Amino acid sequence: MLSQIIKKEIRDHMVSLRFIILFALCVVLIPLSFYINYQSYKISASNYHNLVNSYQRRFELAKEEDQGYPDPAGFHPPSSMSVFTQGYSDIIPISFTTTRTGLQWGDSPIASQTMLPLFGSLDYLFIVKIVVSLLAFLMTFDVVAGEKEKGTLKIALSNPVPRHQVILGKFIGGYLTILAALLISVLIGMVIVSFLSFPLFSGEVLSSFLLILLVSFLYLALMFTLGLFVSSRCHSSLSAFTILLLLWVVLILAFPSLSGIVARIVYPVKSEQVFNQEKAEVFSNIRREKGNELSQAVQKAGLFGDTRLSRQEEWEQYKKLREPIAGKYEKKEAELIRQLEADYQRSHTTQDRIAVNISRLSPASTLTYIMSDLCHTGLQERENFYQEAKVYYQQLDDIYYSKMWMDMFSTGKGNIYSLGSYGEGIAEREDLPFFTYKSRGLGEVLSRSVIDVGVLVLYTLIFFLGAYFSFLRYDVR
């Protein structure tokens, strides 16, 4: 009996205008998004290789001439999985450079885009999250309420058919219909981009692709059960349609955007410009105090005075006098900057966590977090790139930057001087390590996405059980 109900539901959906529209949109939009985003990835990959090759050529040329080495730098490679979702790939900086004062981030790819910031990108995540979810509601709003209005539900239940089989048949039949339209469209899109050399069967790409499909299926199961639940609670298709449309606007469109705004109101954080000004002020104050004391050391050493010491003796005496002074201020500077950066990072992390937790009330946000992380274009990728850049800078600081010093001071006659040198054990510029970036493995990504997957599963179970028990008590009169 259940199989007959499932077949009936599939047949009814497939001959409906709503399914034809759903199928047509999926078949057109999904392969088109794959093609567009894969072409975009190839452009990004070409730009990345050009940047890396240009940097290496500059380095090799400087090595031949033994001068003019470029500042040590790192570059963020684009992800081939961005064919499914762009995520943060247009916001993460393309590169960074290191200097004695810290990391300097380059521009993000979106800085060169003219229209993208206004209209966003068309990708698989957007289509599933926005378009297919809306069509899932359109296919479910009258599954129960509409049949009651037509009188067909009363006739069907007058037969010796258990109610639980009816609701299960409606769910399975309608859900399989949506999955068929989605799966066919995805396979068509994959065939197209595979002919364009998309590496579907290389590395972790295939595993990530299958997981993306499973997450998409889970999300659509959630949306379908929500539509079924609302239809089982209403006694007119118009009421069900109105409620579902309102839920779609709130959960899919409004809530994800409002979560960031609410987080900024609840937990305001200073801007990056303000933070950089505070850092600059700390640098300036400490170095001014340091310069005042070093001026006395300069006078004692006689570097700029009329003394009988040789230049080398003056220099050695100054270095001996400066060590306790400079060490005191450099330690103070490092501690204050470290504290400022830790406080700033902690406050941003707290604000981000508030926004993420609020947005998880929307299944669309949860889907976005999972899928963008699987594609290496999400929050985890941004965090990982920043973290690896900091680790790389710490390596350089240990063997290079920390062994350099530069003193600024005044002689008291209105003249400002600078003295600098390299410490013992400093690495040669050509021997400094290159930055090599590696994205997090699939296992680590999944372990950090467990909460989001659990949220989707929980929502699906809640709405399914709500629809199930609501239908068991549904008044068909």
PyMOL commands that set and color helices and strands:
alter all, ss='L'
color gray80, all
select helices_A, chain A and resi 2-14+17-65+80-83+109-112+116-119+124-140+145-150+152-158+163-195+205-233+237-266+272-301+311-359+363-374+379-399+401-403+429-431+442-448+450-472
alter helices_A, ss='H'
color red, helices_A
select strands_A, chain A and resi 73-75+95-99+102-105+404-410+416-422
alter strands_A, ss='S'
color yellow, strands_A
deselect
rebuild
show_as cartoon
